Amino acid sequence: MNKIKIYELKNASKSQIGRIARLHMIAFPNFFLTQLGFSFLNTLYTGYAEDEDSGLIVAETKGRIIGFIAYSNDYSKFYKGLIKNHIIKFAACSAVAAVKHPSYIKRLLGAFKKSDAVKKEERYVELASICVDPRIESKGIGTALIDYLKCKVDFSKYAYINLETDAENNDGANHFYRKNGFVITREFKTDEGRKMFEYRWSI
């Protein structure tokens, strides 16, 4: 394996965002967000790159992005800004997805109401998405990305790193988060009935 560079992506180009969206589609072919299409994902990750309180951390080798983290220091504000700045693109993408899959409408509405659901008393950092190229296995890239985020967070300002993931049929991801020191703090069900775990990591 060639040397891997982990860094925060600043002033991301359209090409770099596109590669991140494509990698998401390769890694998560059956996920809900993937079913909304490349344009939706491209707009979503553009939002992380543009938002001053959010960002993208990437793993790269020989100029190729092989993994990334999307995070936000103010998740509620991020969602509000995402809708405000990209409502036309999201509406177009959502309309196409809803025509193909009418059942997606409820989930889309739930996603757009996310800003109200992520408010907490403490200031925290949301690990919104982590992805590693599935063609590269067991190389420690995911852990390296998380370690970079842990070192980046100023824990004098933020209480913890938070993330949510499926509780069922998701053993690999849940093992990975626990291996990296995350602790389950809450179990809940979404409006669609998905059982979820909420994890936190703090120093």
C-alpha positions as CSV (number, residue, x, y, z in Angstrom):
1,M,0.0,0.0,0.0
2,N,1.4,3.4,-1.0
3,K,1.8,6.1,1.7
4,I,-1.6,7.5,2.8
5,K,-2.0,11.2,3.5
6,I,-4.8,12.4,5.9
7,Y,-5.7,16.0,5.8
8,E,-8.6,18.4,5.9
9,L,-9.9,19.4,2.5
10,K,-9.8,23.2,2.2
11,N,-11.2,25.1,-0.8
12,A,-12.4,21.8,-2.3
13,S,-12.8,21.8,-6.1
14,K,-15.9,20.5,-7.9
15,S,-13.8,17.5,-9.0
16,Q,-12.8,16.6,-5.4
17,I,-16.4,16.9,-4.2
18,G,-17.4,14.7,-7.1
19,R,-14.9,12.0,-6.2
20,I,-16.2,12.0,-2.6
21,A,-19.8,11.6,-3.8
22,R,-18.7,8.8,-6.2
23,L,-16.8,7.1,-3.4
24,H,-20.0,7.3,-1.2
25,M,-22.0,5.6,-3.9
26,I,-19.4,2.8,-4.3
27,A,-19.1,2.2,-0.5
28,F,-22.8,2.4,0.3
29,P,-24.8,1.3,-2.8
30,N,-27.9,0.4,-0.9
31,F,-28.1,3.3,1.4
32,F,-31.0,5.8,1.3
33,L,-28.9,8.8,0.4
34,T,-27.2,6.9,-2.4
35,Q,-30.6,6.1,-3.9
36,L,-31.2,9.9,-4.1
37,G,-28.5,10.0,-6.7
38,F,-25.1,11.5,-7.5
39,S,-26.4,15.1,-7.8
40,F,-28.0,14.9,-4.3
41,L,-24.7,13.6,-2.7
42,N,-22.6,16.1,-4.6
43,T,-24.8,18.9,-3.3
44,L,-24.7,17.5,0.3
45,Y,-20.9,17.2,0.4
46,T,-20.6,20.6,-1.2
47,G,-22.5,21.9,1.8
48,Y,-19.9,20.4,4.2
49,A,-17.1,22.0,2.2
50,E,-18.8,25.4,2.2
51,D,-20.0,25.6,5.8
52,E,-17.5,27.5,8.1
53,D,-18.4,25.2,11.0
54,S,-18.2,21.9,9.1
55,G,-15.7,20.2,6.9
56,L,-14.3,17.2,5.0
57,I,-11.3,15.1,6.1
58,V,-9.9,12.9,3.4
59,A,-7.5,10.0,3.1
60,E,-5.5,10.2,-0.2
61,T,-2.8,8.1,-1.9
62,K,-1.2,9.0,-5.2
63,G,-3.8,11.7,-5.7
64,R,-6.7,9.4,-5.2
65,I,-9.2,9.9,-2.5
66,I,-9.7,6.5,-0.7
67,G,-11.7,7.6,2.3
68,F,-13.3,10.6,4.0
69,I,-15.1,12.0,7.0
70,A,-17.8,14.6,6.9
71,Y,-18.3,16.4,10.2
72,S,-19.9,19.5,11.7
73,N,-19.3,21.6,14.8
74,D,-22.9,22.9,14.6
75,Y,-25.1,20.3,13.0
76,S,-28.3,22.1,13.5
77,K,-26.9,25.3,11.8
78,F,-25.4,23.1,9.0
79,Y,-28.8,21.6,8.0
80,K,-30.5,25.0,8.0
81,G,-27.7,26.5,5.8
82,L,-27.8,23.5,3.5
83,I,-31.5,23.9,2.8
84,K,-31.2,27.7,2.5
85,N,-28.3,27.6,0.1
86,H,-29.2,24.6,-2.0
87,I,-33.0,24.3,-1.8
88,I,-33.5,24.4,-5.6
89,K,-30.9,21.6,-6.2
90,F,-32.3,19.5,-3.4
91,A,-35.9,20.0,-4.6
92,A,-35.0,18.8,-8.1
93,C,-33.1,15.8,-6.8
94,S,-35.8,14.9,-4.4
95,A,-38.5,15.2,-7.0
96,V,-36.8,12.7,-9.3
97,A,-36.3,10.3,-6.4
98,A,-39.9,10.7,-5.2
99,V,-41.2,9.8,-8.6
100,K,-39.1,6.7,-8.8
101,H,-39.7,5.7,-5.2
102,P,-42.8,7.4,-3.6
103,S,-42.0,5.8,-0.2
104,Y,-38.9,8.1,-0.1
105,I,-41.1,11.2,0.4
106,K,-41.5,10.6,4.2
107,R,-37.8,10.0,4.7
108,L,-36.9,13.1,2.7
109,L,-39.2,15.2,4.8
110,G,-37.6,13.7,7.9
111,A,-34.1,14.5,6.6
112,F,-35.0,18.1,6.0
113,K,-36.3,18.4,9.5
114,K,-33.0,17.2,10.9
115,S,-32.0,20.6,12.2
116,D,-34.6,20.4,15.0
117,A,-33.7,16.8,15.9
118,V,-29.9,17.4,16.5
119,K,-30.1,20.2,19.0
120,K,-28.4,19.3,22.3
121,E,-27.6,21.3,25.5
122,E,-23.8,20.8,25.0
123,R,-21.7,21.9,22.1
124,Y,-20.6,18.8,20.3
125,V,-19.1,17.7,17.0
126,E,-21.2,15.4,14.7
127,L,-19.3,12.7,12.8
128,A,-22.0,12.7,10.0
129,S,-20.4,10.3,7.6
130,I,-17.3,8.1,7.3
131,C,-16.4,6.2,4.2
132,V,-13.5,4.1,3.1
133,D,-13.1,2.6,-0.4
134,P,-14.4,-1.0,0.0
135,R,-11.7,-2.2,-2.4
136,I,-9.2,-1.4,0.3
137,E,-9.8,-3.5,3.4
138,S,-8.2,-3.7,6.8
139,K,-5.6,-1.0,6.2
140,G,-6.5,1.2,9.2
141,I,-7.8,4.0,7.0
142,G,-11.0,4.5,8.9
143,T,-9.2,4.6,12.3
144,A,-6.7,7.1,10.9
145,L,-9.5,9.3,9.8
146,I,-11.2,9.2,13.2
147,D,-7.9,9.8,15.0
148,Y,-7.4,12.9,12.8
149,L,-10.8,14.2,13.8
150,K,-10.2,13.4,17.5
151,C,-6.9,15.4,17.4
152,K,-8.6,18.3,15.6
153,V,-11.5,18.8,18.0
154,D,-10.9,21.3,20.8
155,F,-12.4,19.6,23.8
156,S,-12.3,22.7,25.8
157,K,-15.1,24.0,23.5
158,Y,-16.8,20.8,22.6
159,A,-18.1,18.1,25.0
160,Y,-17.8,15.1,22.7
161,I,-17.9,13.6,19.2
162,N,-21.3,12.2,18.3
163,L,-22.5,9.8,15.7
164,E,-25.6,7.7,14.8
165,T,-25.7,4.4,13.0
166,D,-28.0,1.5,12.5
167,A,-28.3,-0.9,15.4
168,E,-29.4,-3.9,13.3
169,N,-27.7,-5.7,10.4
170,N,-24.7,-3.4,10.9
171,D,-22.3,-5.5,13.0
172,G,-19.1,-4.3,11.2
173,A,-19.8,-0.6,11.7
174,N,-20.8,-1.1,15.3
175,H,-17.7,-3.1,16.0
176,F,-15.5,-0.5,14.3
177,Y,-16.9,2.4,16.4
178,R,-16.6,0.5,19.7
179,K,-13.0,-0.5,18.7
180,N,-12.3,3.2,18.3
181,G,-13.5,4.0,21.8
182,F,-17.1,5.2,21.0
183,V,-19.7,4.4,23.6
184,I,-23.4,3.9,23.0
185,T,-25.4,6.6,24.9
186,R,-28.8,6.1,23.4
187,E,-31.0,3.6,21.5
188,F,-33.9,5.0,19.5
189,K,-36.2,4.3,16.5
190,T,-36.6,6.6,13.5
191,D,-40.0,7.5,12.2
192,E,-39.6,4.7,9.7
193,G,-39.0,2.2,12.5
194,R,-35.2,1.8,12.0
195,K,-33.5,0.9,15.3
196,M,-30.5,3.2,15.8
197,F,-27.5,3.6,18.2
198,E,-26.2,7.0,19.2
199,Y,-22.4,6.9,20.0
200,R,-20.2,9.4,21.8
201,W,-16.5,9.7,22.2
202,S,-14.8,12.2,24.6
203,I,-11.4,12.5,26.3
